Amino acid sequence: MHNVGHTIDPNTIRLHSDGIRVAKVCVALGYRLIVVTNQSGIARGFYTCAAIEQFHQHLAQRLANHGLLIKAWYYCPHHP
């Protein structure tokens, strides 16, 4: 995925074919896929935790369309 700054617009998601390929290789080798991300936009008031979770659901569906399942999602909603 490209970094497009503080956005939760699902239309900004652009999946890389190389990233999909590598993720599939990792799964084939027995690894589980997880997402860990910084979401300081929550602390800054740009969006809510619920909005991030909806964004994650959309991304999960897009990845599922490629046969990939995210086992866990973790994000940090804080900002110093």
Biopython code that builds the backbone (N, CA, C, O; Angstrom):
import numpy as np
from Bio.PDB.StructureBuilder import StructureBuilder

atoms = [
    (1, "MET", "N", (0.840, -1.164, 0.000)),
    (1, "MET", "CA", (0.000, 0.000, 0.000)),
    (1, "MET", "C", (0.890, 1.233, 0.000)),
    (1, "MET", "O", (1.924, 1.251, 0.668)),
    (2, "HIS", "N", (0.504, 2.254, -0.735)),
    (2, "HIS", "CA", (1.226, 3.524, -0.751)),
    (2, "HIS", "C", (0.823, 4.362, 0.458)),
    (2, "HIS", "O", (-0.326, 4.307, 0.896)),
    (3, "ASN", "N", (1.752, 5.130, 0.994)),
    (3, "ASN", "CA", (1.439, 6.042, 2.081)),
    (3, "ASN", "C", (0.831, 7.298, 1.477)),
    (3, "ASN", "O", (1.482, 8.000, 0.704)),
    (4, "VAL", "N", (-0.408, 7.577, 1.828)),
    (4, "VAL", "CA", (-1.095, 8.762, 1.309)),
    (4, "VAL", "C", (-1.431, 9.740, 2.440)),
    (4, "VAL", "O", (-2.343, 10.557, 2.314)),
    (5, "GLY", "N", (-0.694, 9.648, 3.526)),
    (5, "GLY", "CA", (-0.914, 10.563, 4.635)),
    (5, "GLY", "C", (-2.098, 10.157, 5.488)),
    (5, "GLY", "O", (-2.482, 8.988, 5.528)),
    (6, "HIS", "N", (-2.664, 11.121, 6.159)),
    (6, "HIS", "CA", (-3.780, 10.870, 7.077)),
    (6, "HIS", "C", (-5.079, 10.741, 6.294)),
    (6, "HIS", "O", (-5.789, 11.724, 6.080)),
    (7, "THR", "N", (-5.376, 9.531, 5.872)),
    (7, "THR", "CA", (-6.620, 9.292, 5.161)),
    (7, "THR", "C", (-7.206, 7.958, 5.588)),
    (7, "THR", "O", (-6.478, 7.021, 5.917)),
    (8, "ILE", "N", (-8.502, 7.887, 5.579)),
    (8, "ILE", "CA", (-9.192, 6.622, 5.808)),
    (8, "ILE", "C", (-10.144, 6.355, 4.652)),
    (8, "ILE", "O", (-11.089, 5.578, 4.782)),
    (9, "ASP", "N", (-9.894, 6.992, 3.544)),
    (9, "ASP", "CA", (-10.707, 6.806, 2.343)),
    (9, "ASP", "C", (-10.293, 5.505, 1.663)),
    (9, "ASP", "O", (-9.165, 5.405, 1.180)),
    (10, "PRO", "N", (-11.175, 4.507, 1.613)),
    (10, "PRO", "CA", (-10.823, 3.224, 0.997)),
    (10, "PRO", "C", (-10.416, 3.354, -0.472)),
    (10, "PRO", "O", (-9.727, 2.485, -1.006)),
    (11, "ASN", "N", (-10.837, 4.429, -1.118)),
    (11, "ASN", "CA", (-10.476, 4.626, -2.522)),
    (11, "ASN", "C", (-8.997, 4.949, -2.714)),
    (11, "ASN", "O", (-8.495, 4.924, -3.838)),
    (12, "THR", "N", (-8.294, 5.254, -1.611)),
    (12, "THR", "CA", (-6.868, 5.556, -1.715)),
    (12, "THR", "C", (-6.002, 4.296, -1.649)),
    (12, "THR", "O", (-4.788, 4.369, -1.842)),
    (13, "ILE", "N", (-6.615, 3.150, -1.380)),
    (13, "ILE", "CA", (-5.854, 1.905, -1.271)),
    (13, "ILE", "C", (-5.389, 1.464, -2.657)),
    (13, "ILE", "O", (-6.189, 1.272, -3.572)),
    (14, "ARG", "N", (-4.079, 1.309, -2.781)),
    (14, "ARG", "CA", (-3.498, 0.747, -4.000)),
    (14, "ARG", "C", (-2.585, -0.396, -3.567)),
    (14, "ARG", "O", (-1.535, -0.169, -2.968)),
    (15, "LEU", "N", (-2.985, -1.600, -3.870)),
    (15, "LEU", "CA", (-2.206, -2.775, -3.492)),
    (15, "LEU", "C", (-1.113, -3.013, -4.530)),
    (15, "LEU", "O", (-1.349, -2.893, -5.732)),
    (16, "HIS", "N", (0.070, -3.348, -4.061)),
    (16, "HIS", "CA", (1.198, -3.663, -4.941)),
    (16, "HIS", "C", (1.169, -5.146, -5.290)),
    (16, "HIS", "O", (1.012, -5.987, -4.404)),
    (17, "SER", "N", (1.315, -5.468, -6.546)),
    (17, "SER", "CA", (1.311, -6.880, -6.954)),
    (17, "SER", "C", (2.477, -7.628, -6.306)),
    (17, "SER", "O", (2.326, -8.795, -5.945)),
    (18, "ASP", "N", (3.635, -6.983, -6.151)),
    (18, "ASP", "CA", (4.771, -7.637, -5.492)),
    (18, "ASP", "C", (4.461, -7.928, -4.033)),
    (18, "ASP", "O", (4.850, -8.974, -3.512)),
    (19, "GLY", "N", (3.763, -7.007, -3.368)),
    (19, "GLY", "CA", (3.393, -7.219, -1.973)),
    (19, "GLY", "C", (2.420, -8.367, -1.815)),
    (19, "GLY", "O", (2.526, -9.151, -0.871)),
    (20, "ILE", "N", (1.475, -8.470, -2.730)),
    (20, "ILE", "CA", (0.522, -9.590, -2.710)),
    (20, "ILE", "C", (1.273, -10.900, -2.906)),
    (20, "ILE", "O", (1.019, -11.878, -2.203)),
    (21, "ARG", "N", (2.184, -10.920, -3.851)),
    (21, "ARG", "CA", (2.963, -12.136, -4.134)),
    (21, "ARG", "C", (3.784, -12.547, -2.913)),
    (21, "ARG", "O", (3.794, -13.720, -2.541)),
    (22, "VAL", "N", (4.468, -11.599, -2.293)),
    (22, "VAL", "CA", (5.287, -11.902, -1.117)),
    (22, "VAL", "C", (4.412, -12.391, 0.036)),
    (22, "VAL", "O", (4.782, -13.335, 0.734)),
    (23, "ALA", "N", (3.265, -11.763, 0.239)),
    (23, "ALA", "CA", (2.361, -12.192, 1.309)),
    (23, "ALA", "C", (1.899, -13.628, 1.078)),
    (23, "ALA", "O", (1.802, -14.410, 2.023)),
    (24, "LYS", "N", (1.614, -13.974, -0.174)),
    (24, "LYS", "CA", (1.190, -15.346, -0.478)),
    (24, "LYS", "C", (2.311, -16.343, -0.216)),
    (24, "LYS", "O", (2.056, -17.447, 0.265)),
    (25, "VAL", "N", (3.538, -15.970, -0.524)),
    (25, "VAL", "CA", (4.685, -16.844, -0.247)),
    (25, "VAL", "C", (4.820, -17.039, 1.261)),
    (25, "VAL", "O", (5.045, -18.156, 1.728)),
    (26, "CYS", "N", (4.683, -15.950, 2.023)),
    (26, "CYS", "CA", (4.786, -16.047, 3.483)),
    (26, "CYS", "C", (3.731, -16.993, 4.051)),
    (26, "CYS", "O", (4.029, -17.819, 4.914)),
    (27, "VAL", "N", (2.506, -16.868, 3.566)),
    (27, "VAL", "CA", (1.423, -17.745, 4.022)),
    (27, "VAL", "C", (1.745, -19.194, 3.656)),
    (27, "VAL", "O", (1.542, -20.098, 4.467)),
    (28, "ALA", "N", (2.240, -19.414, 2.450)),
    (28, "ALA", "CA", (2.588, -20.769, 2.014)),
    (28, "ALA", "C", (3.691, -21.372, 2.887)),
    (28, "ALA", "O", (3.761, -22.590, 3.049)),
    (29, "LEU", "N", (4.545, -20.524, 3.445)),
    (29, "LEU", "CA", (5.615, -20.985, 4.328)),
    (29, "LEU", "C", (5.157, -21.163, 5.777)),
    (29, "LEU", "O", (5.938, -21.556, 6.643)),
    (30, "GLY", "N", (3.874, -20.865, 6.027)),
    (30, "GLY", "CA", (3.327, -21.088, 7.361)),
    (30, "GLY", "C", (3.222, -19.857, 8.237)),
    (30, "GLY", "O", (2.826, -19.964, 9.398)),
    (31, "TYR", "N", (3.566, -18.689, 7.714)),
    (31, "TYR", "CA", (3.456, -17.464, 8.497)),
    (31, "TYR", "C", (2.012, -16.972, 8.519)),
    (31, "TYR", "O", (1.241, -17.227, 7.594)),
    (32, "ARG", "N", (1.662, -16.270, 9.577)),
    (32, "ARG", "CA", (0.361, -15.620, 9.680)),
    (32, "ARG", "C", (0.550, -14.135, 9.383)),
    (32, "ARG", "O", (1.555, -13.537, 9.766)),
    (33, "LEU", "N", (-0.413, -13.559, 8.709)),
    (33, "LEU", "CA", (-0.335, -12.146, 8.358)),
    (33, "LEU", "C", (-1.021, -11.297, 9.427)),
    (33, "LEU", "O", (-2.159, -11.564, 9.812)),
    (34, "ILE", "N", (-0.313, -10.277, 9.895)),
    (34, "ILE", "CA", (-0.888, -9.305, 10.825)),
    (34, "ILE", "C", (-0.570, -7.906, 10.308)),
    (34, "ILE", "O", (0.357, -7.721, 9.519)),
    (35, "VAL", "N", (-1.338, -6.935, 10.754)),
    (35, "VAL", "CA", (-1.103, -5.533, 10.407)),
    (35, "VAL", "C", (-0.817, -4.782, 11.695)),
    (35, "VAL", "O", (-1.566, -4.887, 12.666)),
    (36, "VAL", "N", (0.271, -4.023, 11.697)),
    (36, "VAL", "CA", (0.633, -3.155, 12.815)),
    (36, "VAL", "C", (0.864, -1.772, 12.222)),
    (36, "VAL", "O", (1.684, -1.603, 11.319)),
    (37, "THR", "N", (0.139, -0.785, 12.736)),
    (37, "THR", "CA", (0.231, 0.541, 12.134)),
    (37, "THR", "C", (0.067, 1.644, 13.171)),
    (37, "THR", "O", (-0.576, 1.460, 14.204)),
    (38, "ASN", "N", (0.652, 2.772, 12.877)),
    (38, "ASN", "CA", (0.514, 3.969, 13.693)),
    (38, "ASN", "C", (-0.659, 4.771, 13.143)),
    (38, "ASN", "O", (-0.702, 5.059, 11.947)),
    (39, "GLN", "N", (-1.591, 5.129, 13.984)),
    (39, "GLN", "CA", (-2.753, 5.924, 13.559)),
    (39, "GLN", "C", (-2.882, 7.159, 14.445)),
    (39, "GLN", "O", (-3.883, 7.338, 15.139)),
    (40, "SER", "N", (-1.862, 8.003, 14.413)),
    (40, "SER", "CA", (-1.880, 9.216, 15.243)),
    (40, "SER", "C", (-2.982, 10.179, 14.830)),
    (40, "SER", "O", (-3.301, 11.105, 15.575)),
    (41, "GLY", "N", (-3.566, 9.977, 13.661)),
    (41, "GLY", "CA", (-4.687, 10.816, 13.225)),
    (41, "GLY", "C", (-5.876, 10.720, 14.160)),
    (41, "GLY", "O", (-6.696, 11.637, 14.214)),
    (42, "ILE", "N", (-5.984, 9.615, 14.905)),
    (42, "ILE", "CA", (-7.062, 9.473, 15.887)),
    (42, "ILE", "C", (-6.847, 10.488, 17.007)),
    (42, "ILE", "O", (-7.764, 11.232, 17.352)),
    (43, "ALA", "N", (-5.640, 10.524, 17.577)),
    (43, "ALA", "CA", (-5.332, 11.470, 18.656)),
    (43, "ALA", "C", (-5.427, 12.912, 18.176)),
    (43, "ALA", "O", (-5.757, 13.811, 18.951)),
    (44, "ARG", "N", (-5.142, 13.127, 16.913)),
    (44, "ARG", "CA", (-5.190, 14.480, 16.346)),
    (44, "ARG", "C", (-6.605, 14.898, 15.951)),
    (44, "ARG", "O", (-6.828, 16.041, 15.553)),
    (45, "GLY", "N", (-7.561, 13.972, 16.060)),
    (45, "GLY", "CA", (-8.946, 14.296, 15.763)),
    (45, "GLY", "C", (-9.313, 14.238, 14.292)),
    (45, "GLY", "O", (-10.369, 14.735, 13.901)),
    (46, "PHE", "N", (-8.455, 13.634, 13.461)),
    (46, "PHE", "CA", (-8.740, 13.543, 12.024)),
    (46, "PHE", "C", (-9.805, 12.489, 11.725)),
    (46, "PHE", "O", (-10.567, 12.627, 10.769)),
    (47, "TYR", "N", (-9.856, 11.433, 12.547)),
    (47, "TYR", "CA", (-10.828, 10.354, 12.377)),
    (47, "TYR", "C", (-10.929, 9.577, 13.684)),
    (47, "TYR", "O", (-10.153, 9.804, 14.612)),
    (48, "THR", "N", (-11.886, 8.664, 13.749)),
    (48, "THR", "CA", (-12.153, 7.914, 14.981)),
    (48, "THR", "C", (-11.628, 6.483, 14.883)),
    (48, "THR", "O", (-11.261, 6.009, 13.808)),
    (49, "CYS", "N", (-11.601, 5.818, 16.016)),
    (49, "CYS", "CA", (-11.239, 4.393, 16.031)),
    (49, "CYS", "C", (-12.211, 3.587, 15.180)),
    (49, "CYS", "O", (-11.805, 2.667, 14.470)),
    (50, "ALA", "N", (-13.491, 3.930, 15.250)),
    (50, "ALA", "CA", (-14.496, 3.214, 14.453)),
    (50, "ALA", "C", (-14.223, 3.376, 12.961)),
    (50, "ALA", "O", (-14.401, 2.432, 12.192)),
    (51, "ALA", "N", (-13.796, 4.556, 12.552)),
    (51, "ALA", "CA", (-13.488, 4.795, 11.136)),
    (51, "ALA", "C", (-12.283, 3.968, 10.701)),
    (51, "ALA", "O", (-12.260, 3.443, 9.588)),
    (52, "ILE", "N", (-11.282, 3.849, 11.573)),
    (52, "ILE", "CA", (-10.104, 3.030, 11.251)),
    (52, "ILE", "C", (-10.522, 1.571, 11.116)),
    (52, "ILE", "O", (-10.058, 0.875, 10.213)),
    (53, "GLU", "N", (-11.377, 1.111, 11.990)),
    (53, "GLU", "CA", (-11.821, -0.279, 11.923)),
    (53, "GLU", "C", (-12.606, -0.547, 10.637)),
    (53, "GLU", "O", (-12.486, -1.627, 10.060)),
    (54, "GLN", "N", (-13.397, 0.407, 10.187)),
    (54, "GLN", "CA", (-14.099, 0.253, 8.903)),
    (54, "GLN", "C", (-13.099, 0.211, 7.750)),
    (54, "GLN", "O", (-13.254, -0.570, 6.812)),
    (55, "PHE", "N", (-12.083, 1.050, 7.827)),
    (55, "PHE", "CA", (-11.025, 1.053, 6.809)),
    (55, "PHE", "C", (-10.338, -0.308, 6.777)),
    (55, "PHE", "O", (-10.082, -0.857, 5.705)),
    (56, "HIS", "N", (-10.043, -0.845, 7.949)),
    (56, "HIS", "CA", (-9.409, -2.165, 8.032)),
    (56, "HIS", "C", (-10.309, -3.244, 7.433)),
    (56, "HIS", "O", (-9.825, -4.145, 6.747)),
    (57, "GLN", "N", (-11.600, -3.159, 7.685)),
    (57, "GLN", "CA", (-12.532, -4.137, 7.109)),
    (57, "GLN", "C", (-12.514, -4.075, 5.586)),
    (57, "GLN", "O", (-12.532, -5.108, 4.917)),
    (58, "HIS", "N", (-12.478, -2.877, 5.050)),
    (58, "HIS", "CA", (-12.428, -2.724, 3.594)),
    (58, "HIS", "C", (-11.128, -3.317, 3.049)),
    (58, "HIS", "O", (-11.138, -4.050, 2.060)),
    (59, "LEU", "N", (-10.014, -2.995, 3.700)),
    (59, "LEU", "CA", (-8.722, -3.525, 3.271)),
    (59, "LEU", "C", (-8.699, -5.046, 3.397)),
    (59, "LEU", "O", (-8.163, -5.728, 2.524)),
    (60, "ALA", "N", (-9.270, -5.581, 4.466)),
    (60, "ALA", "CA", (-9.323, -7.038, 4.652)),
    (60, "ALA", "C", (-10.080, -7.701, 3.505)),
    (60, "ALA", "O", (-9.678, -8.760, 3.022)),
    (61, "GLN", "N", (-11.168, -7.081, 3.072)),
    (61, "GLN", "CA", (-11.934, -7.638, 1.948)),
    (61, "GLN", "C", (-11.122, -7.603, 0.657)),
    (61, "GLN", "O", (-11.136, -8.554, -0.124)),
    (62, "ARG", "N", (-10.424, -6.509, 0.446)),
    (62, "ARG", "CA", (-9.588, -6.406, -0.761)),
    (62, "ARG", "C", (-8.511, -7.492, -0.758)),
    (62, "ARG", "O", (-8.242, -8.103, -1.792)),
    (63, "LEU", "N", (-7.900, -7.730, 0.397)),
    (63, "LEU", "CA", (-6.873, -8.759, 0.495)),
    (63, "LEU", "C", (-7.482, -10.150, 0.369)),
    (63, "LEU", "O", (-6.878, -11.042, -0.227)),
    (64, "ALA", "N", (-8.669, -10.339, 0.925)),
    (64, "ALA", "CA", (-9.357, -11.629, 0.813)),
    (64, "ALA", "C", (-9.637, -11.958, -0.656)),
    (64, "ALA", "O", (-9.618, -13.125, -1.048)),
    (65, "ASN", "N", (-9.892, -10.942, -1.451)),
    (65, "ASN", "CA", (-10.108, -11.158, -2.887)),
    (65, "ASN", "C", (-8.875, -11.748, -3.565)),
    (65, "ASN", "O", (-8.961, -12.316, -4.654)),
    (66, "HIS", "N", (-7.717, -11.601, -2.896)),
    (66, "HIS", "CA", (-6.465, -12.176, -3.393)),
    (66, "HIS", "C", (-6.101, -13.452, -2.634)),
    (66, "HIS", "O", (-5.002, -13.983, -2.788)),
    (67, "GLY", "N", (-7.033, -13.935, -1.819)),
    (67, "GLY", "CA", (-6.793, -15.157, -1.062)),
    (67, "GLY", "C", (-5.965, -14.957, 0.192)),
    (67, "GLY", "O", (-5.392, -15.914, 0.713)),
    (68, "LEU", "N", (-5.892, -13.736, 0.683)),
    (68, "LEU", "CA", (-5.083, -13.427, 1.867)),
    (68, "LEU", "C", (-5.985, -13.080, 3.044)),
    (68, "LEU", "O", (-6.938, -12.314, 2.903)),
    (69, "LEU", "N", (-5.673, -13.652, 4.211)),
    (69, "LEU", "CA", (-6.436, -13.413, 5.427)),
    (69, "LEU", "C", (-5.525, -12.772, 6.464)),
    (69, "LEU", "O", (-4.482, -13.324, 6.813)),
    (70, "ILE", "N", (-5.924, -11.611, 6.950)),
    (70, "ILE", "CA", (-5.185, -10.948, 8.020)),
    (70, "ILE", "C", (-5.665, -11.553, 9.340)),
    (70, "ILE", "O", (-6.853, -11.496, 9.657)),
    (71, "LYS", "N", (-4.746, -12.127, 10.101)),
    (71, "LYS", "CA", (-5.105, -12.812, 11.353)),
    (71, "LYS", "C", (-5.344, -11.844, 12.502)),
    (71, "LYS", "O", (-6.126, -12.144, 13.404)),
    (72, "ALA", "N", (-4.679, -10.678, 12.489)),
    (72, "ALA", "CA", (-4.846, -9.710, 13.574)),
    (72, "ALA", "C", (-4.515, -8.313, 13.065)),
    (72, "ALA", "O", (-3.684, -8.134, 12.175)),
    (73, "TRP", "N", (-5.186, -7.332, 13.655)),
    (73, "TRP", "CA", (-4.969, -5.918, 13.336)),
    (73, "TRP", "C", (-4.601, -5.206, 14.627)),
    (73, "TRP", "O", (-5.313, -5.331, 15.624)),
    (74, "TYR", "N", (-3.510, -4.466, 14.625)),
    (74, "TYR", "CA", (-3.095, -3.676, 15.778)),
    (74, "TYR", "C", (-2.787, -2.265, 15.295)),
    (74, "TYR", "O", (-2.154, -2.080, 14.256)),
    (75, "TYR", "N", (-3.241, -1.272, 16.057)),
    (75, "TYR", "CA", (-2.875, 0.099, 15.711)),
    (75, "TYR", "C", (-2.693, 0.914, 16.980)),
    (75, "TYR", "O", (-3.305, 0.640, 18.012)),
    (76, "CYS", "N", (-1.853, 1.902, 16.878)),
    (76, "CYS", "CA", (-1.606, 2.813, 17.983)),
    (76, "CYS", "C", (-2.355, 4.107, 17.691)),
    (76, "CYS", "O", (-2.062, 4.768, 16.695)),
    (77, "PRO", "N", (-3.318, 4.488, 18.535)),
    (77, "PRO", "CA", (-4.099, 5.690, 18.291)),
    (77, "PRO", "C", (-3.518, 6.942, 18.947)),
    (77, "PRO", "O", (-4.175, 7.983, 18.979)),
    (78, "HIS", "N", (-2.314, 6.855, 19.462)),
    (78, "HIS", "CA", (-1.746, 7.941, 20.258)),
    (78, "HIS", "C", (-0.825, 8.845, 19.444)),
    (78, "HIS", "O", (-0.364, 8.487, 18.360)),
    (79, "HIS", "N", (-0.578, 10.004, 19.992)),
    (79, "HIS", "CA", (0.385, 10.938, 19.421)),
    (79, "HIS", "C", (1.066, 11.618, 20.617)),
    (79, "HIS", "O", (0.401, 11.994, 21.583)),
    (80, "PRO", "N", (2.379, 11.772, 20.547)),
    (80, "PRO", "CA", (3.094, 12.364, 21.715)),
    (80, "PRO", "C", (2.488, 13.675, 22.186)),
    (80, "PRO", "O", (2.978, 14.274, 23.143)),
]
sb = StructureBuilder()
sb.init_structure("model")
sb.init_model(0)
sb.init_chain("A")
sb.init_seg("    ")
for serial, (resi, resn, name, xyz) in enumerate(atoms, 1):
    if name == "N":
        sb.init_residue(resn, " ", resi, " ")
    sb.init_atom(name, np.array(xyz, "f"), 0.0, 1.0, " ", f" {name:<3s}", serial, name[0])
structure = sb.get_structure()
